[in-house]
Amino acid sequence: MAKPAAPSIFVSLAGPTLGALEDLAVRVSGPLVGYELRLDFLQDFEDFENQLHQTLLRLHFPPAIATCRRVEAGGKFEGGVDQQAALLQAAVRAGCQWVDVEVESVNRAGASLLRRFAPARVIVSHHDHRKTPALGGVYRRLARMPVQVVKIATYARNLTDNLRVHQLMKLKRRRHPKLVSFALGPAGLPSRLLALQWGCPFTYASVANHLAVAPGQLPAEFMRSVYRVDRLDRRTQLFGVVGSHAAISLSPAMQNAAFQAKHVNAVYLPCQTLRLKDFLIFARKLGFLGFSVTMPYKRAIIDALDWLDPLATRLGACNTVAVQSGKWMGWNTDAAAVVEVLTKRLRLAGSRILILGAGGAARAAAYALRAEDAELFIAARRDAAAQRLARSVSARVVPWDSAEDLDVDAVINSTPVGMPPHTEAVPIDLARLRVRVVFDMVYYPLETRFLAEARGRGLTTISGLEMLVAQGARQFEIWTGLAAPRALMEQAIRQVMNQSAA
């Protein structure tokens, strides 16, 4: 059997039948892609070898890893080691060039088990679905086995667990066996995206967002087009977004599209953590040159900065950090973006503007618009929060139930009303409010019911997407000194949102 070189990405396929695996495989293809066939998900093994051979024949015998993970190792196969080995041997005869055997099976049957799969290349894998322990000893034990690749996948409880993987890749000196190592889960995303740059011969991906086989798997198309994982090198600059839900942020699609368009050798990573200190250690160790800050760290990050822009100082919130001459410097681009998108529709000085909500987004809008001499009205369900914000910017507080009775030039929804799962909700009734411009900071869905109703009434509308791109473009310009390709950034976000909805 020929032994082609491994592709850069193996897409994990799982389903109840071989036909289901084939249907998934045809959705993702290319010279950089192979397939990991999760045989332990199959529900019927009748005529397995012949059926698998026919499946691989129709797929033109792509690089394929046969994996049949037993329950003991976190898989679904309920048979014993001998039954597992028989299936993997049949998969090799059917045309799979690779076999993945978990270390639990080797521990039960001995290292001789691994020699039963010739002429396929053998991967021995270690999985820890709870934590990331010290990895050096794990690798040394597995590296003594007669295999071509050692795979170590552990669960990242925090971002610094990625550093353990990185350190293992740096210390690994032997050429054989090769090492594939990454961290599972949302916090482990950086190790998956940087795996090839760190020296892994290949990494793993899913077919689509909702078809991930392991926690933290990203779609192969995202890894290739958004993150360009196969093109990252030692000179690639690191940027990212830090937050408690950073794994689902749309900013990576937007910023990576901008880097690509402007030929900047950089990658922007999702950095999800429940502790800001965790990210600070991670970012300093890997040498990040800049990052976006999202909830809940826009206030807390200020203590870690060497310099803060005066507007961000007044707001008490920073959403953008750049490392310049070794100094961590902070800005707030949310406020400037609010002014930018509204200025295109009305003259701000003297305008009457109603802000719905009193949280961080409302605060950024209020400070920025007050600096432009707009007359502000604050309405929030939490009256105490509305009172505090109003006092800080010399605005008027309007009871939430009375906000619809105003006559204003613009209304800004800075609340989460309209986001899933409450997409049919609106913050206020536009039938009663006298207004010309309706600005909804919610960007998912792209058109909220609030904006749809405003457009139906012939009002001027501003979407949350426009705001997102405006603040992201200013971040890009701070980091690079280059003009941001705004149309491409918006297009990238729309494309990702459409793919996620498919």
C-alpha positions in Angstrom: 0.0 0.0 0.0 1.3 3.4 -0.9 2.1 5.8 2.0 1.3 9.3 0.9 2.4 12.2 3.1 -0.1 13.3 5.7 -2.3 16.3 4.8 -2.2 19.4 7.0 -5.7 18.8 8.3 -7.7 15.7 9.1 -11.4 16.2 9.2 -13.1 14.0 11.8 -16.2 12.2 10.4 -18.7 10.5 12.6 -22.1 9.0 11.9 -24.2 5.9 12.3 -23.4 4.5 8.8 -20.6 4.5 6.3 -23.0 6.3 3.9 -23.3 9.1 6.5 -19.5 9.4 6.7 -19.3 9.5 2.9 -21.9 12.3 2.8 -19.9 14.3 5.2 -16.6 13.7 3.4 -17.8 15.1 0.1 -18.6 18.4 1.9 -15.0 19.0 2.6 -12.2 18.2 0.2 -8.8 19.6 -1.1 -5.2 18.7 -1.2 -4.6 19.8 2.4 -7.4 17.6 3.8 -7.6 14.0 4.9 -10.3 12.2 6.9 -10.4 10.7 10.4 -13.1 8.0 10.2 -14.6 7.6 13.7 -15.7 4.0 13.3 -16.8 3.8 16.9 -19.9 5.8 16.0 -21.1 3.2 13.5 -24.1 1.2 14.5 -23.8 -1.7 12.0 -20.6 -3.6 11.0 -22.1 -6.1 8.6 -20.0 -6.5 5.5 -17.9 -3.7 7.0 -14.6 -4.2 5.1 -16.2 -4.4 1.6 -18.5 -1.5 2.3 -15.6 0.7 3.6 -13.5 -0.3 0.5 -16.3 0.9 -1.8 -16.7 4.1 0.2 -13.0 4.9 -0.1 -13.0 4.0 -3.8 -15.8 6.5 -4.5 -13.7 9.1 -2.5 -10.7 8.2 -4.6 -8.8 6.7 -1.6 -8.0 9.9 0.3 -5.6 10.0 3.2 -7.7 8.4 6.0 -7.1 7.6 9.6 -9.2 4.7 11.0 -10.2 5.3 14.6 -12.3 3.0 16.7 -12.1 4.5 20.2 -13.3 2.3 23.0 -15.6 3.6 25.8 -12.7 3.3 28.3 -10.9 5.9 26.2 -13.8 8.3 25.8 -15.2 6.7 22.6 -18.4 4.8 21.8 -17.1 1.3 20.9 -18.3 -1.1 23.5 -16.3 -4.1 22.3 -13.0 -5.4 23.6 -9.5 -4.8 22.4 -9.5 -7.8 20.1 -12.7 -6.7 18.4 -11.3 -3.2 18.1 -8.1 -4.5 16.5 -10.1 -6.7 14.1 -12.1 -3.7 12.9 -9.0 -1.6 12.4 -7.2 -4.4 10.5 -10.2 -4.6 8.2 -10.1 -0.8 7.7 -6.5 -1.1 6.7 -7.3 -3.8 4.2 -10.1 -1.6 2.9 -7.7 1.2 2.1 -7.1 3.3 5.2 -3.4 4.3 5.3 -3.5 5.3 9.0 -4.7 3.7 12.3 -5.2 5.5 15.6 -5.0 3.3 18.7 -5.5 4.8 22.1 -3.0 4.1 24.8 -5.6 2.4 27.0 -5.8 -0.4 24.5 -2.0 -0.7 24.3 -1.9 -0.9 28.1 -4.3 -3.8 28.0 -2.9 -5.8 25.1 0.8 -4.7 25.1 2.9 -2.9 22.5 2.7 -5.9 20.2 -0.9 -4.7 19.4 0.6 -1.9 17.4 2.4 -4.2 15.0 -0.8 -5.8 13.9 -1.8 -2.9 11.6 1.0 -3.1 9.1 1.4 -1.7 6.5 -0.6 1.3 7.8 1.1 4.1 9.7 0.2 3.9 13.4 -0.8 6.7 15.7 -0.8 6.0 19.5 -3.1 8.5 21.2 -3.5 9.8 24.8 -6.6 11.7 25.7 -7.4 13.5 28.9 -10.9 15.0 28.8 -10.7 16.7 32.2 -7.4 18.6 32.4 -3.9 19.3 31.0 -1.3 17.7 33.2 2.5 17.8 32.8 3.0 16.4 29.3 6.7 15.5 29.1 6.4 12.2 30.8 3.3 11.2 28.8 5.2 11.9 25.5 8.3 10.0 26.6 6.3 6.9 27.5 4.4 6.9 24.2 7.4 7.7 22.1 9.0 4.4 23.1 6.3 2.5 21.2 6.7 1.3 17.6 4.6 4.0 16.0 5.0 6.8 13.5 3.0 9.5 15.4 2.3 10.2 19.0 -1.0 12.2 19.6 -1.6 13.9 22.9 -4.9 15.7 23.4 -5.8 17.2 26.8 -8.6 19.4 28.0 -7.7 23.1 28.6 -9.2 24.5 31.7 -7.6 27.8 31.0 -5.4 29.6 28.4 -2.2 28.8 30.1 -2.8 25.1 29.4 -2.0 26.0 25.8 1.5 27.0 27.0 2.1 23.4 28.3 1.4 22.1 24.8 3.7 24.8 23.3 6.5 23.9 25.7 6.1 20.2 24.9 6.4 21.0 21.1 9.5 23.1 21.8 11.2 20.4 23.9 10.4 17.6 21.5 13.7 17.0 19.6 13.4 13.6 18.1 12.3 13.3 14.5 10.5 10.0 15.2 7.9 9.4 16.2 6.3 12.7 15.2 4.2 14.6 17.8 0.7 15.9 17.3 -0.5 17.8 20.5 -3.2 20.3 21.2 -5.7 21.2 23.9 -9.4 20.4 23.8 -12.3 22.8 24.6 -12.9 26.5 24.0 -9.8 27.6 26.0 -7.7 25.3 23.9 -8.5 26.9 20.5 -5.1 28.7 20.2 -3.3 25.4 20.4 -5.4 23.9 17.6 -4.9 27.0 15.4 -1.2 27.3 16.1 -0.5 23.5 16.0 1.1 23.5 12.5 3.2 26.6 13.4 4.4 24.9 16.6 5.6 21.9 14.6 2.7 19.4 14.5 2.7 17.5 11.2 -1.1 17.8 11.0 -4.1 18.9 13.1 -7.8 18.1 13.3 -11.0 19.8 12.2 -14.8 19.3 11.8 -17.0 19.4 8.8 -19.1 22.2 10.2 -19.7 24.0 13.5 -22.5 21.7 14.6 -20.6 18.6 13.5 -17.6 18.8 15.8 -16.6 15.3 17.1 -14.3 16.7 19.9 -14.7 19.8 22.0 -13.1 22.8 20.4 -13.0 21.5 16.9 -13.4 24.2 14.2 -14.7 23.6 10.7 -11.8 22.8 8.2 -12.9 25.7 6.0 -12.6 28.2 8.9 -9.2 26.9 9.7 -8.0 27.2 6.1 -9.7 30.4 5.0 -10.2 32.5 8.2 -7.0 31.4 10.1 -4.8 30.2 7.2 -3.3 27.6 9.6 -1.1 26.1 7.0 0.5 29.4 6.2 1.5 30.6 9.6 5.3 30.7 10.3 7.7 31.9 12.9 7.4 35.5 11.8 3.6 35.5 12.1 2.5 38.2 14.6 -0.1 37.2 17.2 -3.3 39.2 18.0 -6.6 38.1 19.5 -9.7 38.8 21.4 -10.1 38.0 25.2 -13.4 37.5 26.9 -15.5 35.0 28.7 -17.2 34.0 25.4 -14.4 34.7 23.0 -14.7 31.3 21.3 -17.9 32.5 19.5 -16.7 36.0 18.7 -17.0 37.2 15.1 -13.9 39.4 15.4 -11.5 36.7 14.2 -13.2 36.5 10.9 -13.2 40.3 10.5 -9.6 40.9 11.6 -8.0 38.0 9.9 -9.7 39.1 6.6 -8.2 42.5 7.1 -4.7 41.1 7.7 -5.0 38.9 4.6 -6.2 41.8 2.5 -3.4 44.1 3.6 -0.7 41.3 3.3 0.1 41.5 7.0 1.7 38.3 8.3 -0.5 38.0 11.4 -3.2 35.9 12.9 -6.0 36.9 15.3 -7.0 34.2 17.8 -10.1 33.6 20.1 -8.8 33.6 23.7 -11.6 32.5 26.0 -11.0 32.6 29.8 -12.8 33.1 33.1 -9.8 34.9 34.6 -8.1 37.9 33.0 -4.8 37.1 34.7 -4.8 33.8 32.8 -4.9 35.7 29.5 -2.2 38.2 30.6 0.3 35.4 31.3 -0.6 33.7 28.1 -0.4 36.8 25.9 2.9 37.9 27.4 4.5 34.5 27.1 3.6 34.2 23.4 4.4 37.8 22.6 1.0 39.2 21.5 1.3 42.5 19.7 -2.3 43.5 20.3 -5.7 42.3 21.3 -9.4 43.2 21.6 -11.1 43.2 25.0 -14.7 42.1 25.4 -16.9 41.3 28.3 -16.3 41.2 31.2 -12.8 42.6 31.1 -13.1 46.1 29.6 -12.6 47.7 33.1 -10.3 45.1 34.6 -7.7 45.3 31.8 -6.9 49.0 32.6 -4.8 47.9 35.6 -2.5 45.9 33.3 -1.8 48.9 31.0 1.2 51.2 30.8 -0.9 54.0 29.1 -4.5 54.7 28.5 -6.2 57.0 26.0 -8.0 60.0 27.6 -11.4 58.9 26.3 -10.9 55.4 27.6 -9.9 56.9 30.9 -13.1 58.9 31.1 -15.2 55.9 30.2 -13.3 53.6 32.6 -13.4 51.0 29.8 -10.8 49.8 27.3 -11.6 47.5 24.4 -8.3 47.7 22.4 -4.7 47.1 23.5 -1.6 47.5 21.3 2.0 46.6 22.3 4.2 49.5 21.2 7.9 49.5 22.2 7.2 47.0 24.9 4.4 49.1 26.4 0.8 47.9 26.7 -1.3 50.8 25.5 -5.1 51.0 25.6 -8.0 52.7 23.7 -11.7 52.6 23.4 -12.9 52.3 19.8 -16.5 51.6 20.7 -17.2 55.3 21.5 -15.5 56.5 18.4 -17.5 54.0 16.3 -20.8 55.3 17.7 -20.0 58.8 16.6 -18.7 57.6 13.2 -21.9 55.8 12.2 -24.3 58.4 13.5 -22.4 61.3 12.0 -23.2 59.8 8.5 -26.9 60.3 9.2 -27.4 63.5 11.3 -25.6 66.5 12.7 -24.8 65.5 16.3 -24.4 68.9 17.9 -27.8 69.8 19.3 -29.4 66.5 18.3 -31.8 64.8 20.8 -30.8 61.2 21.3 -32.4 58.5 23.4 -30.2 55.8 24.7 -31.8 52.5 25.8 -29.9 50.8 28.5 -27.2 51.8 31.0 -24.5 49.1 30.6 -21.0 49.4 29.1 -22.2 49.9 25.5 -24.6 52.7 26.6 -21.9 54.3 28.6 -19.5 54.4 25.6 -22.3 55.9 23.5 -23.3 58.5 26.1 -19.8 59.8 26.7 -18.9 60.0 23.0 -22.2 61.7 22.0 -22.1 64.2 24.9 -18.6 65.2 23.7 -20.3 66.1 20.4 -22.8 68.3 22.2 -25.8 66.0 21.7 -28.7 66.3 24.1 -29.1 62.9 25.7 -31.9 60.9 27.3 -31.2 57.7 29.2 -33.9 55.0 29.7 -33.1 51.7 31.5 -35.0 49.1 33.3 -32.6 49.5 36.2 -33.4 53.1 37.3 -30.3 53.4 39.6 -28.0 52.5 36.7 -29.7 55.0 34.5 -29.4 57.7 37.2 -25.6 57.0 37.6 -24.9 57.2 33.9 -27.1 60.3 33.4 -25.3 62.2 36.2 -21.9 61.3 34.7 -22.7 62.9 31.3 -25.3 65.5 32.3 -28.1 63.6 30.6 -31.8 63.4 31.5 -33.3 60.2 32.8 -36.5 59.0 31.3 -38.6 56.3 33.0 -38.5 53.1 30.8 -42.3 53.1 30.4 -42.3 56.8 29.3 -39.5 56.6 26.7 -41.9 55.9 23.8 -43.5 59.3 24.4 -40.4 61.3 23.4 -39.7 63.3 20.3 -36.0 62.7 19.4 -33.7 62.6 16.4 -32.3 59.2 17.1 -32.7 56.2 19.4 -29.9 53.8 20.2 -30.7 50.3 21.5 -27.7 49.2 23.7 -29.6 46.4 25.4 -29.5 42.7 24.3 -33.2 42.8 23.4 -33.6 41.2 20.0 -30.8 38.7 20.3 -31.5 34.9 20.3 -33.5 33.3 21.6 -35.8 36.4 21.9 -35.5 37.5 18.3 -39.1 38.7 18.1 -38.7 41.1 20.9 -38.3 44.9 20.5 -37.0 47.2 23.2 -39.8 49.9 22.7 -42.8 50.5 20.4 -41.8 52.6 17.5 -45.4 53.4 16.7 -45.4 55.8 19.6 -41.8 57.2 19.5 -41.3 60.2 17.2 -37.8 59.6 15.7 -35.8 59.8 12.5 -32.8 57.4 13.0 -32.9 54.0 14.7 -29.6 52.5 15.7 -29.6 48.9 17.1 -26.2 47.7 18.5 -27.4 44.1 18.3 -25.7 42.5 15.3 -27.1 39.0 15.5 -29.4 38.6 13.7 -28.1 41.0 11.1 -31.6 42.6 10.9 -33.4 42.6 14.2 -37.2 43.0 14.4 -36.5 46.5 15.8 -34.6 47.5 12.6 -37.1 45.8 10.4 -40.0 47.7 11.9 -38.0 51.0 11.6 -37.3 50.3 7.9 -41.0 49.5 7.4 -41.9 52.9 8.7 -39.4 54.6 6.4 -37.0 55.5 9.1 -33.2 55.6 8.7 -31.6 52.6 10.3 -28.1 51.7 11.5 -27.3 48.0 12.2 -25.1 46.6 14.9 -22.9 45.1 12.1 -22.0 48.6 11.0 -21.0 49.4 14.5 -19.0 46.2 14.9 -17.0 46.9 11.7 -16.4 50.5 12.6 -14.9 49.7 16.0 -12.9 46.8 14.5 -11.6 48.9 11.7 -10.2 51.4 14.2 -8.6 48.6 16.1 -6.9 47.3 12.9 -5.6 50.8 12.2 -4.2 51.2 15.7 -2.4 47.9 15.4 -1.0 48.2 11.9 -1.0 51.9 10.9 -2.8 50.8 7.7 -6.2 51.8 6.4 -8.7 49.1 7.2 -10.5 47.3 4.3 -13.9 47.9 5.8 -16.0 46.4 3.0 -14.0 43.2 3.2 -14.3 43.1 7.0 -18.1 43.3 6.7 -18.2 40.7 4.0 -16.1 38.3 6.1 -18.6 38.6 9.1 -21.6 38.1 6.8 -20.0 35.0 5.3 -19.3 33.5 8.7 -22.8 34.3 10.0 -24.3 32.7 6.9 -22.2 29.6 7.2 -23.1 29.3 10.9 -26.8 29.5 10.1 -26.5 26.9 7.3 
